[in-house]
């Protein structure tokens, strides 16, 4: 044999060895068996059509029952044998799909046909029997009995006919049983079960009525038989009924005889009661069967009652809701299943079905249903379902939607258990869909599996690598998509374990506890201060703030005793304890067993969960334990206080404000409304107007209230004697206006800080103006809000004075701006000497310079290395330089096209012969093409087109057996989601022995113009010129020496019955990593080679106005546009590029 590796040798015992078929032989044998099975199904279909025609005439009932049904049973048995042969030749993973998708629906169809035919036969026979059993009202009992006896004799003569059909009936029952078994195996039978329940509900009612009539008939027949017996024996009524003492016995016997006679009555058919009434001697042996007949009737009644109870239970289930379908192919099948169960199966009115179908769709699906509204109801409903199935229920579209969603899934973070669990659930759904949708097999593609794995955290990817290797080593096969889904699902369960899943939270908690442990050693603490402004803070004010801080015990009881001085206040507020040395404070807390975090008893500081926050430095320790710098270095206390601030910065800007006096001095603070242009949410807050600042700031809390997320940056803050880098966020598109107006002012970029260092006491109040009559016209609205904005001098519209009220005496002055009235000066101060103020107050003077760290770094580099000034110009990497050198050396101009060699990282490339992988992919592709005729036609047309246009060629026979430098590229088809146009993608990422074509190629530099630059230049002139290069990649050839690395398998002329042949691409592939750079290089080479004085504008357009294969150019007039288009067509055609879509 040619197709099988068969040996005719015999072993020692004389037995022949088993035949081992090659792959081609197995495939040929499989095709032969599949064709035979299809032919047998065609014979069965013809036979069923013949029966349907004969069923139009009731006289054909005997022929159908005795001949045609027997032949149909024989054909069905042969059909099952052929299906078993096909199953033996299929792969394990294909058997289930073939059985479920092909065999089971057809087997169910045959079974339903047989059942329908049996019902028709029974119906016809019942009708014929009813005609023969008609009894006229005037007939006597004897006449009826005589007729019955004649029919009984006729019935006995026909017994042979009934017996002859027993074999046919048994075969039909066997066929019915096999069909029901096949239907149960099909998952699609779940829908039919629900429909059967509803049909059964109607049949039960009909059977119950029929059973009642049959019972009455059976009782009547039993009575008639008794009368006939008495007439034939000549006994009179008086003889039959003995005296009263024997009535009970007679009645019991009569009841028994009647019940026995009823055994001849079969509830399921109307033919049995018409059997003849025989002589009394013949009735005696049959009396024993009467009780069985009544028992069968009662049994049937019980079964019907149980079925009615079951139906009642089904009716008590919750109402099934139908979701609104908006056009997602992933939800189409579940929508149609819900619609069929909840609506389609409950009504026979087609108009209602079409109405509900329109009601439960939205968007484009609803438009499709509406388009069928003017058709007749039946055809419109059928067409609407067909359109929905075509647009959203196509298996290829469903598979594409699943694959696209999986490939676009966001990256999962390391400890994000929720996202990982969602990913696992989605992939489980993909795997379940693979059982019914053939095109989902693309998920099993190693390339797609790599993308799916790339969404996982690195450690999980590393762990999967070990799992995949173990599968290959243990089972001798590569890891499949099902293995990957199982692995990710298990990892999700591990991450979401309720006890030990969230290890990150445990780690963070332990770190937080360590950070909260107080350091008993003395360390330098920077005291909290104000920035941007001068703040005056008296000692009395600080003591007042200390008194506001309470311990947890103060919240529980109103009477707190200080453990140090035994007075009614908390230890954290004790002034005497505060005056003690820090060392003495620690010793006292140790002796009393107090926690260093909350100053309460019962636990240590490392276990403290209610730590107090220091009012001085905002760190996690009690204020009473705050270490002041004056305690260690009194001489430097003034300097330290003066430099107390939180500094913020931008772009070498300056910010400062100098003030004097105490904290009762008010500042330029005004209530405002602020919002973002991106949303309509408005937040009311206070704004501090600082003319000494050239930047604008806001608090992080305000940023969160506006639901904004700024761009993170790092800025350098310069103050008097301090430079500190801080982190900040940049917000844009903010607007601000006064509280009582709607004229918003645009703010420049705003920088965030934790807080604006201005106190609530510095906000002017309306009651403070009462002592100054000349400020009567000034109205100051009040807000319950924090100071959230600092407006600098770069918002001049906001601080521009519209009206000024000068001060009188020592009073304040007022300025009216776009944001409202601003009051400056002392409002609440009492007259005191300067010396008194200096004794009790501390002053802060800030002068802040802001600089961008990146700008400073560039300036530093340029200063240190003047010969190597830093530049923003992008330079090529070493690999990009190697790429440019390779293409410049290999580029050739031949037959009107540029030819560029493949830019390999290492030449010659180390690529093994991977034909086996290409053959496996070709077998899978052939199955898909065979199952979907439309997909096959589109695929064939695409491949025929690239071969006819010379983009691919058949490998010459003398070059088929090359020993080296041969690589085969698998390919598959993908439909464009909007254009419904197929594109055959050559998988250059397919790996074999850890090698792929893309891994050997250099990507090259990005030679494409920036999109923003092209679009901006496109708006310069009023007349627009646009064009597109047709198949840009396919216009750049590859040399023949590289073409064998671009081989692929295809069927000659697209005929799947022929063996595959080897083809090779002659152009750069769509899918190769080097193709974009090679195509752009060839296009730019076309412009450079064709640039002349007359073609300068065309060359510049190609070099600057093309974004990949799209031309976007604007000119001053239409004549210039016509001239330019002609020049572009001429220049591009010299390089083999054809411009279209003008």
BADREN-454153 format. One line per 2 residues: for each residue z, x, y of C-alpha. Coordinates in steps of 0.001 Angstrom, whole numbers, plus 500000, padded with zeros to 6 digits. Each point is the difference from the previous one (the first is absolute). Example, Ala and Ser with C-alpha at 12.3 -4.5 7.8 and 13.67 -1.06 7.14 Angstrom:
BADREN-454153
507800:512300:495500; 499340:501370:503440
***
This chain:
BADREN-454153
500000:500000:500000; 499338:501113:503578
502819:498064:501548; 502734:500776:497516
501399:503168:498581; 499738:498677:496448
500168:502089:496855; 498648:498921:496641
502261:502374:498107; 502486:498625:497532
503448:501184:499192; 501235:500943:496571
500659:496385:499022; 496519:498981:500947
501044:498005:503041; 497950:500316:503141
501760:501158:503122; 500364:497556:502891
497208:499991:502549; 500999:501475:503375
497931:498524:502784; 499175:501842:503191
500657:498461:503380; 496391:498872:500362
500006:498456:496541; 503212:498094:500700
498608:498728:503267; 496751:498889:498343
501889:498255:497222; 502265:498281:502520
496997:498775:501974; 498424:498655:496837
503113:498059:499007; 500437:498661:503528
496406:498745:500022; 500474:498337:496590
503149:498278:501258; 498155:498746:503073
497144:498723:497815; 502434:498145:497739
501630:498420:503054; 496546:498913:501132
499431:498288:496605; 503326:498194:500306
499076:498843:503505; 496636:498652:498770
501771:498224:497122; 502530:498400:502369
497197:498863:502311; 498272:498370:497007
503222:498151:499113; 500339:498832:503607
496504:498485:499856; 500734:498228:496691
503247:498594:501395; 497935:497817:502331
499306:497723:496978; 502981:498731:497975
497866:499754:496861; 500051:503816:499697
503737:500092:499354; 499668:500659:496237
497454:502770:500524; 502156:501711:502620
503167:499732:497915; 498578:501106:496657
497254:502470:500937; 500127:501345:503535
503750:500564:500274; 499919:501864:496662
497201:502217:501266; 501904:500564:503244
503059:501091:498012; 497891:502499:498067
498498:501422:503189; 503462:500283:501535
501305:501981:497002; 497068:502424:500317
500708:500255:503730; 503625:501006:499260
498865:502672:497508; 497616:501517:502551
502776:500024:502603; 502262:501871:497555
497256:502606:499547; 499761:500464:503789
503776:500353:500288; 500001:502788:497417
497517:502039:502030; 501668:499574:503402
502609:502348:501451; 503623:498878:499948
500138:499378:503722; 496756:497947:499845
500895:497713:497122; 502383:497827:501951
497606:499585:502923; 497086:499051:497724
502110:497515:498029; 501479:498396:503106
496973:499959:502287; 497115:499373:497552
501070:498664:496609; 502942:497706:500746
498265:497824:502666; 497018:499419:497695
502209:499315:496986; 501991:497478:502044
496758:498352:501092; 498904:499572:496364
503400:498587:499029; 499944:497499:502837
496502:498931:498992; 501085:499408:496389
503012:497961:501127; 497820:497930:502305
497507:499353:497214; 502773:498883:497600
501299:497552:502580; 496490:498617:500440
499612:499562:496226; 503313:498121:499773
499075:497848:502950; 496621:499037:498487
501506:499231:496597; 502727:497872:501574
497393:498058:501911; 497975:499395:496812
503106:498951:498106; 500963:497568:502724
496617:498306:499717; 500420:499508:496240
503565:498683:500316; 499362:497154:502433
501824:496765:498821; 498957:496628:501323
502769:497641:501174; 498918:497328:497497
500108:502186:496901; 502677:499136:497466
502368:502426:498391; 498110:499867:496732
496691:500753:501703; 501497:502973:501765
501504:501224:496753; 496644:499646:498256
498295:501945:502756; 502608:502677:499800
499513:500322:496230; 496265:500417:500452
500541:502657:502625; 502508:501640:497735
497349:500311:497285; 497549:501304:502584
502617:502405:501238; 500550:501299:496477
496307:500637:499660; 500071:501961:503225
502910:502099:498812; 497645:502585:498650
498566:500473:503489; 503445:500510:501456
500876:502441:497264; 496799:501898:500530
500933:500511:503641; 503474:501362:499157
498704:503522:499701; 498306:499730:503357
503206:498632:501547; 502072:502846:498598
497576:502552:501373; 500095:498234:503334
503794:500105:499942; 499867:503713:499247
497601:500515:502879; 502277:497979:502232
503013:502076:498969; 498192:503270:500727
498826:498748:503381; 503530:498965:500923
501312:503401:498928; 497418:501753:502182
500884:497756:502911; 503683:500850:499633
499209:503717:500122; 498136:499586:503288
502087:500360:503103; 497646:497662:501786
501212:497178:497742; 503089:499598:502164
497962:497908:502413; 498586:497841:497263
503480:499305:498644; 501068:498472:503258
496866:497897:500155; 500542:498953:496387
503501:498790:500820; 498680:497638:502616
497255:498766:497701; 502510:499576:497224
502169:497815:502223; 497193:497453:500311
499151:500220:496285; 503635:499394:499036
500089:496700:501821; 496773:498923:498328
501273:501079:496565; 503274:498155:500527
498165:496763:500729; 497697:500581:497040
502990:500666:497752; 501633:496705:500971
496811:498096:499176; 499622:501848:496683
503576:499205:499062; 499425:496324:500655
496787:500107:497950; 501767:501740:497123
502719:497352:499905; 497400:497234:500113
497988:501599:497168; 503114:500252:497872
500673:496310:500461; 496402:499113:499176
500190:501985:496775; 503047:498034:498931
498215:496719:500726; 496940:501120:498021
502121:500931:497019; 501719:496639:499994
496692:498166:500243; 498438:501946:497111
502992:499396:497701; 500038:496291:500851
503583:499965:501129; 501020:497535:502654
502041:500667:503052; 503030:498408:498417
499667:502215:496947; 499720:503098:502105
503081:499197:502014; 502941:499439:497566
503263:498256:500864; 502173:501266:502768
502211:502184:497854; 496995:502192:499109
498516:500062:503501; 501638:503262:501018
498741:501804:496922; 496518:498561:500419
499979:500893:503681; 501071:503578:499238
497298:500287:497350; 497383:498516:502277
500953:502411:502782; 499707:502889:497569
496582:498836:498804; 498850:499589:503574
501136:503493:500949; 498292:501441:496956
496762:498276:500805; 500141:501447:503521
499612:503453:498537; 496266:499368:499872
499947:499631:503793; 499249:503256:501839
500965:499902:503710; 497388:502560:501015
496993:497946:498846; 498986:496395:499757
498057:500287:496741; 502910:499929:497562
501367:496439:500581; 496678:498506:498888
500441:501004:496347; 499659:497085:497600
502930:497857:498784; 500153:500474:496268
501545:498063:497180; 503768:499889:499646
499778:502253:497017; 498326:502614:502206
502562:499565:502794; 502984:500852:497907
499271:503755:499669; 499276:500282:503730
503255:498446:501091; 501693:503392:499883
497838:501309:502867; 501013:497260:502458
503217:501709:501059; 498099:503243:500650
497593:498178:502308; 502811:498560:502113
501683:503388:500037; 496800:501620:501293
499781:497397:502768; 503598:500650:501028
499354:503719:499874; 497021:499604:502304
502102:497951:502394; 502634:502750:500093
497351:502628:500696; 498564:497969:502848
503483:499456:501420; 500672:503731:499897
496727:500706:501735; 500794:497445:502687
503408:501638:500540; 498295:503364:500257
497554:498592:502514; 502890:498526:501981
501684:503411:500109; 496801:501534:501293
499839:497414:502771; 503514:500991:501125
499014:503618:500690; 500017:501122:503681
496886:499260:502015; 497372:502728:499860
499024:501309:503428; 496454:501224:500655
499809:503045:502309; 497489:500195:502843
497125:502320:499061; 498858:502161:502938
497386:502160:498288; 501913:502753:498197
498251:500660:496667; 503333:501155:498550
501402:496466:500385; 496894:498030:498965
500783:499540:496321; 503589:498939:500602
498780:497545:502658; 497406:498410:497706
502532:499816:497169; 502486:498220:502245
497287:497687:501359; 498786:499029:496531
503512:499320:498702; 501341:498131:503020
496908:498108:501244; 496849:500250:497887
501691:498903:496772; 501757:497015:501618
497037:498140:501455; 496513:499065:498892
498853:499191:503550; 497651:502816:500998
500248:499086:503682; 503748:500571:499910
499511:503347:498262; 497565:501175:502675
502342:498789:502764; 502996:501841:498543
497933:503119:499421; 499144:500049:503707
503615:499256:500935; 501421:502919:497990
497558:502622:501326; 499872:501693:503362
497629:502214:501946; 496794:501078:498305
500812:498281:496658; 500487:496706:501850
496632:500457:501728; 498366:500408:496590
501586:496771:498769; 499026:498160:503193
496387:501072:499508; 499934:497748:496911
501419:496978:501832; 496637:498299:500557
499002:500179:496340; 500754:497367:497407
503623:500181:498896; 499386:501273:496466
497385:502590:500879; 501887:500979:503181
503256:500648:498151; 498182:501952:497312
498098:502054:502600; 503182:500679:502011
501729:501418:496940; 496932:502059:499173
499886:501473:503515; 503695:500864:499907
499575:501586:496589; 497003:502002:501186
501630:501287:503197; 503580:500565:498863
500214:499609:496233; 497424:502570:498975
501673:502509:497725; 498400:502937:501781
501324:498857:503377; 503470:499417:498583
499972:503445:498443; 498752:501581:503231
502764:498277:501978; 502666:501262:497610
498617:503532:499990; 499636:500098:503797
503569:498808:500516; 501318:502560:497533
498099:502850:501646; 501157:498974:503500
503663:499677:499042; 502205:501910:502483
501739:503199:499004; 503388:499395:498354
502959:502002:501263; 502308:501884:497698
502918:497560:499815; 498247:496769:501005
500884:497904:496958; 498771:496715:501484
496527:501335:500756; 499788:501626:496571
501007:496739:498330; 497357:498104:501982
497417:502592:498930; 501050:499646:496365
499711:496199:500150; 496528:500213:501521
498777:502485:497380; 501461:497795:497264
497897:497156:501384; 496949:502279:499941
500701:500871:496383; 500383:496348:499020
496740:499171:501758; 498266:502721:497975
500522:497848:496901; 497580:497341:501326
497829:501810:502567; 497702:502640:498544
499280:501669:503314; 503672:500879:500399
499295:502781:497519; 499215:502121:503070
503774:500302:500432; 499925:502099:496816
497694:502467:501721; 501785:503362:500401
498828:500197:503610; 501602:496696:500922
503108:500889:498025; 500311:503188:502064
499932:497965:503207; 502625:497623:498608
502206:502938:499044; 499569:501535:503456
501931:497060:501501; 503130:501083:498122
502551:502556:501254; 499369:503590:498976
502798:500227:497416; 498755:496847:498330
496446:501355:499920; 501317:503175:498428
501887:498002:497392; 496870:497948:499213
498074:503188:499348; 502430:500825:497193
499792:496456:498621; 496198:500067:500000
499970:503341:498189; 502455:498740:497376
497765:496978:499343; 496975:502231:499558
501850:502406:497722; 501742:497339:497926
497253:497372:499674; 496865:502059:500457
498772:497828:502874; 500194:500117:503737
502481:497921:501950; 498697:496533:500786
500671:497648:502867; 502403:498017:497809
502060:503161:499467; 500098:500616:503741
501122:496419:500711; 502740:500272:497407
501154:503306:501508; 500091:498688:503594
501759:496809:498920; 502729:502023:498283
500398:502265:503029; 500362:496913:502212
502733:498647:497748; 501788:503360:500129
499789:500134:503813; 501364:496462:500289
502828:500409:497527; 502951:498042:501504
502546:502702:499165; 498332:503380:500398
496593:499223:501476; 500675:500776:503676
501158:503611:499820; 498831:500616:503563
502622:497612:501363; 502734:501771:498033
498878:503361:501347; 499860:498734:503564
503473:498520:499696; 501463:503265:498757
498330:501931:502795; 501311:497523:502546
503534:500450:498678; 499743:503763:500281
498678:499740:503553; 502870:497739:500975
502719:502417:498816; 501726:501368:503107
499879:503722:500533; 503511:501181:500738
498797:503320:501346; 499310:500297:503677
496341:499849:500846; 498051:499686:503186
499330:496347:500808; 497566:499034:502694
501651:497243:502041; 498010:496843:500624
498481:499736:503451; 497337:498240:502005
496420:500942:500505; 497486:499146:502741
502756:499035:502443; 503282:501153:501452
502913:498197:498349; 503515:499846:501440
502724:499399:497430; 503669:499892:500916
502817:500996:497726; 501481:496558:500309
496754:498493:498756; 500029:502210:496924
503507:498921:499183; 498938:496401:500382
497200:500515:497500; 502372:501625:497563
502217:496954:500131; 497045:497810:498970
499615:501848:496678; 501983:498349:497247
500796:500794:496403; 499393:497718:497051
503702:499058:499967; 499725:498668:503537
497510:497461:498842; 502391:498724:497376
503197:499762:502051; 500795:499664:503650
503124:502199:499741; 499192:503671:499405
502636:502755:500139; 498940:503547:500805
501202:502407:497302; 500412:502773:502593
501912:498379:502907; 501110:496760:498288
498523:497830:502791; 497750:496935:499779
496567:501629:499937; 497709:501652:497492
500331:503703:499273; 496400:500522:501107
500948:498735:503491; 503250:501972:500337
499907:502177:503134; 502934:502096:498843
498328:500763:496703; 496809:500888:501883
501841:502658:502017; 501023:501836:496830
498125:503049:498819; 497311:499340:497444
501825:502045:497361; 503171:497948:500549
498024:496759:499701; 498649:501049:496616
503428:500995:498733; 501468:496661:501117
497271:498027:498212; 500611:502029:496842
503733:499357:500045; 499483:496253:500457
497236:499828:497344; 497441:498612:502467
496229:500108:499536; 498130:502294:502411
497173:497415:500242; 501779:496742:500900
503667:501125:500514; 501347:497602:497363
501927:500571:496795; 498974:499535:496394
496986:502285:499555; 498503:503388:500877
497267:500615:502544; 497422:500790:497315
500412:496443:498652; 500205:498289:503398
497610:497042:500420; 501120:498925:503502
499610:503117:502094; 500494:499669:503740
497389:501137:502512; 500995:502438:502707
499563:498674:503543; 499321:503513:501289
497304:501369:497691; 499051:496929:497882
500757:501881:496791; 501877:498650:497009
503623:500876:500827; 502777:498353:502058
499888:500606:503740; 503572:501312:499864
498800:502939:497848; 497121:500949:502311
500106:503711:500860; 499514:500633:503700
498435:503246:501031; 502577:500442:502768
502614:500668:497346; 498288:503205:498923
498415:501159:503199; 501368:498470:503198
498040:502364:502155; 496683:498599:498803
500972:496326:500140; 498204:499304:503265
496757:501537:498751; 500172:498038:496797
500587:496708:501803; 497141:500626:502380
497558:500534:497150; 501094:496845:498155
496826:497959:499317; 497393:498780:497467
496651:501377:501069; 496563:498509:499459
496572:501231:501011; 496207:499782:500255
497044:502038:501250; 501771:502420:502298
501376:497227:502148; 503235:500012:501966
502737:497435:500148; 503209:500131:501955
502452:498116:502148; 502969:501259:501964
502929:497795:500935; 503579:500293:501152
503025:497784:499883; 501689:498205:497126
498779:497608:497353; 500255:497068:502398
496822:501134:501739; 497124:497688:499155
496493:501204:499107; 496471:498631:500383
500102:497651:497014; 498007:496745:499897
499487:497299:497300; 496441:499915:498656
497768:498517:497318; 498031:502356:497759
497421:499343:497293; 497145:501608:498104
496350:499131:500460; 499724:499800:496211
502266:496967:499717; 501509:497225:502126
503663:500781:499356; 501914:500540:503274
503355:501807:500160; 502347:499770:502969
501958:503144:500866; 501193:502157:502885
497817:502774:501419; 501345:503062:501790
497690:501122:502855; 500073:503813:500179
497618:501440:502639; 501001:503495:498940
498458:499570:496543; 496308:500450:499400
500192:498332:496574; 500981:496555:498737
502437:499447:497137; 501352:497106:497930
502640:499680:497308; 499250:499915:496294
501748:496637:499822; 497490:498554:502473
497145:501394:497894; 501381:498169:496977
500446:496777:501976; 496306:500146:500932
499069:500581:496330; 498192:503224:500905
499639:503324:498234; 499065:502914:502193
498308:503240:499139; 502557:502655:499163
500092:503170:502100; 502308:502862:500882
500734:500918:503606; 501984:502774:501689
502746:498969:502432; 500980:502411:502726
503167:499555:502022; 502273:502282:501952
500526:502862:497596; 498817:498083:496925
496778:499646:498006; 499997:497725:496990
497145:498585:497844; 500467:496317:499213
498074:497411:498007; 498490:497007:501748
497415:497239:499600; 497126:499268:502360
499299:496332:500844; 496900:498755:501770
498618:496710:501343; 503336:498841:501447
500257:497664:503011; 502943:499275:502306
500749:497449:502713; 502900:498551:501947
502266:497395:498512; 498724:497234:502296
496269:500763:500043; 497056:500344:497603
498026:502829:501655; 500204:502682:497322
499581:503683:500829; 498455:502354:497441
502284:502816:498882; 498707:503435:499042
501066:501510:496710; 503689:499401:499425
502312:502346:498090; 502922:498720:497951
503587:501256:499939; 503109:498653:498355
501435:498795:503324; 499526:500090:503739
503029:501944:501361; 501027:497398:502569
503117:497880:499633; 500335:496258:500388
502408:500623:502918; 497121:501468:501992
498127:496657:499978; 500375:498169:503346
501394:496459:499850; 499429:497102:502405
503730:499669:500678; 500077:503625:501212
497699:499058:502928; 502327:497365:501427
501858:502526:502171; 496704:501071:501620
498598:497064:502035; 496824:501829:500957
498970:499848:496294; 500090:496199:499786
496287:499699:499183; 500331:502350:497029
500232:498119:496686; 500965:501920:496855
499395:498061:496726; 502451:500767:497196
499117:500745:496365; 502065:500525:496893
497981:503011:498963; 500140:503769:499767
498117:502457:502219; 496894:500541:497898
497417:501555:502362; 499880:502972:502396
497052:499775:502396; 498856:503278:501468
497847:500933:502942; 496826:499689:497888
500303:496194:500354; 499599:499973:503766
499056:496297:500098; 503453:499118:498695
502004:502099:502469; 497817:499443:503065
502253:498503:502751; 498807:496642:501334
502993:499374:502262; 503016:502113:501015
503425:498829:501234; 501769:502973:501546
503683:500643:499413; 502706:499213:502557
503089:502187:500214; 500881:501283:496542
498226:497126:498277; 497068:500158:497595
496322:499477:500788; 497468:497789:498201
496312:500414:499151; 497697:497206:498847
497396:501127:497437; 497558:498359:497603
502842:499782:497482; 502510:498406:502386
502823:501123:502319; 501530:503435:499426
503404:500825:501512; 501179:503602:500424
503300:501394:501202; 503735:499410:499563
501034:496368:499561; 503405:500071:498316
501628:503235:501246; 503285:500179:501847
500593:502486:502805; 501419:503221:498548
500013:503617:500913; 497610:502458:498494
502890:502014:498594; 501345:496961:498134
496632:499366:498445; 499631:503581:498890
503347:499868:498254; 499136:497012:497818
496224:500062:499665; 497308:501996:498227
496476:500284:501364; 496679:500456:498206
496923:501367:501702; 496729:499977:497980
496712:501685:500655; 497632:499506:497068
496637:501644:499384; 497778:498623:497243
497423:501991:498062; 497802:499311:496978
500834:502414:497187; 496417:500286:498727
498719:500818:503496; 502686:502652:500417
499065:501501:496638; 496347:500287:500977
500915:501571:503350; 502252:502471:498227
497265:500981:497558; 497478:500457:502783
502502:502149:501943; 500938:502171:497023
496468:500389:498664; 497573:499815:502938
497201:501412:497896; 500328:497097:497541
500475:496958:502199; 500851:496878:498036
497149:497481:499922; 499644:496408:498754
496633:500747:498431; 499848:499242:496283
499022:502998:497896; 498558:500046:496492
502075:500953:497012; 498976:502782:497655
498627:497480:497515; 497995:498267:502760
498526:503345:501031; 499061:500654:496386
498384:496539:499841; 497897:500658:503112
498908:503332:498645; 498998:498407:496676
497902:497188:501495; 498344:502298:502566
498882:502312:497211; 498835:497253:497626
498272:497599:502417; 496235:499713:499573
497341:497698:501466; 497791:498561:497272
497683:496980:499858; 501280:498536:503260
503675:500169:499029; 502764:502565:500255
501322:501355:496727; 503611:501274:499895
501754:501440:496961; 503337:498685:498816
502750:502008:501782; 502237:501099:497115
503348:501632:500565; 499184:502528:497293
496389:500669:499156; 499074:499641:497195
502121:496898:499475; 502095:499771:496854
499114:496543:498659; 500043:499131:496267
497481:497658:498379; 501533:496529:500345
497280:497881:498374; 502560:498343:497700
501801:498510:503008; 496723:498705:501430
499117:498389:496658; 503347:498195:499800
499610:498664:503531; 496410:498959:499210
501166:497957:496989; 502541:498162:502151
497383:499436:502702; 497581:498573:497447
502530:497401:498912; 500557:498891:503574
496283:499775:500678; 499473:497973:496833
502678:497466:500923; 498913:499415:503608
496288:499394:500493; 500159:499959:503815
501919:503275:500070; 497453:501516:497617
497030:498949:502164; 501537:501449:503184
501001:503224:498247; 496571:500420:498446
498257:499376:503339; 502131:502655:501734
499367:502643:497339; 496284:499199:499882
499839:500354:503785; 501543:503488:500154
497770:501183:497152; 496827:498559:501569
500832:501568:503386; 500479:503418:498427
503731:500216:500629; 500437:500437:496227
497717:501169:497230; 499964:500114:496229
500966:503401:498604; 496947:501705:498458
500226:500311:496224; 499754:503794:500108
503103:500162:502244; 502213:497636:498027
501742:502676:497963; 501236:502327:502719
502947:502073:498784; 501902:500131:503281
500307:498535:503513; 499635:496393:498866
502298:497225:501246; 499702:496260:499414
501213:497531:502632; 501197:496550:498880
499077:497085:502243; 501083:496418:500589
499019:497146:502327; 501987:498525:502864
499066:496988:502115; 500412:500071:503746
502749:497449:500807; 498012:498388:502844
496323:500759:499380; 500159:499236:496234
497762:503039:499511; 500505:502377:497097
500435:503732:500403; 499997:502288:496978
502696:502614:500517; 499723:503332:498241
503507:501084:499027; 500104:503636:501069
503782:500011:499514; 499727:499384:496234
501952:502739:498246; 499379:501741:496705
502161:502884:498821; 501762:500027:503390
496703:500452:501862; 497930:497692:502173
496985:500452:502248; 501941:499289:503188
502697:502496:499076; 497320:502719:499884
498329:499072:503306; 501069:500927:503512
500439:497083:502358; 498781:501860:503055
500896:499571:503695; 499844:496692:501823
496610:500213:501752; 500116:496357:501112
500419:499180:503680; 503266:498282:500897
499776:496229:500032; 501799:499697:503345
497614:502463:501606; 496923:498204:498666
501290:496607:501158; 500951:501267:503457
496578:501604:500547; 498402:496801:498681
501423:498081:503003; 498558:502286:502682
496664:498234:500575; 498967:496299:500031
497280:500059:497277; 501223:500529:496435
498031:501623:497169; 501315:499735:496427
498522:501060:496665; 501053:500925:496470
498757:502674:497590; 498874:498473:496712
501789:501523:496974; 501016:503109:501921
501495:501884:497038; 496925:499378:497835
497730:501704:502568; 501581:503408:499346
498694:501575:496795; 501745:502306:497548
498212:502964:498378; 498888:499655:496398
502595:502574:498937; 502761:497612:501116
498368:496777:498798; 501252:500455:496423
503546:499796:501336; 499160:496485:501199
498840:498516:496682; 500795:496450:498928
499161:497684:497091; 497872:496876:500394
497811:497783:497849; 496244:500499:500502
498596:497169:502115; 503474:498425:499880
499426:498798:496406; 503441:499904:498351
498461:499779:496530; 498653:503520:500355
502124:503147:499632; 501237:501626:503199
497979:502759:501620; 501036:502866:502257
499194:499816:503709; 500982:502248:502902
500346:499497:503718; 497712:501943:502325
502020:499202:503141; 503579:500302:501151
502185:497284:498524; 501933:497295:501743
503436:500897:498624; 499817:503782:499998
502558:501572:502320; 497446:502334:501560
497312:497388:500722; 501171:498886:503502
500101:503548:501370; 496678:500925:498337
498277:496906:501403; 501365:500605:503525
498957:503655:499813; 496454:499006:499006
499810:497451:502844; 501213:502536:502572
497561:502551:498560; 497224:497451:500570
500974:499735:503672; 500285:503753:500504
496652:500759:498327; 498141:497232:501858
501505:500601:503428; 497296:500642:502617
499715:499309:503710; 498482:496607:499291
502519:499165:497285; 503188:501238:501684
501474:496542:500542; 499289:498988:496412
501648:503164:498685; 503050:499506:502211
500235:496403:498801; 500098:501127:496371
502570:502699:500737; 502325:497900:502192
499240:496278:499634; 499958:499617:496204
503104:498946:498085; 499089:500925:496421
496828:497915:499400; 500390:497649:503006
498280:500695:503320; 501699:498664:503156
498244:500919:503230; 499792:498404:503446
497240:500656:502557; 499233:498892:503538
496928:497813:499322; 498029:498283:497274
497061:502402:500406; 502337:502920:499420
501339:498252:496909; 496482:499528:498569
499108:503626:500661; 503248:501246:498477
499612:497865:496877; 496512:501375:499405
501256:503565:500388; 502908:499387:497644
497744:498492:497336; 497634:502942:500225
502733:502645:499905; 502017:498417:497183
496916:499444:497855; 499352:503758:500016
503291:500460:498191; 499328:497141:497589
502328:497542:501767; 498711:496469:500593
501562:497991:502848; 500411:496252:499439
501954:497022:501363; 498853:500515:503608
***
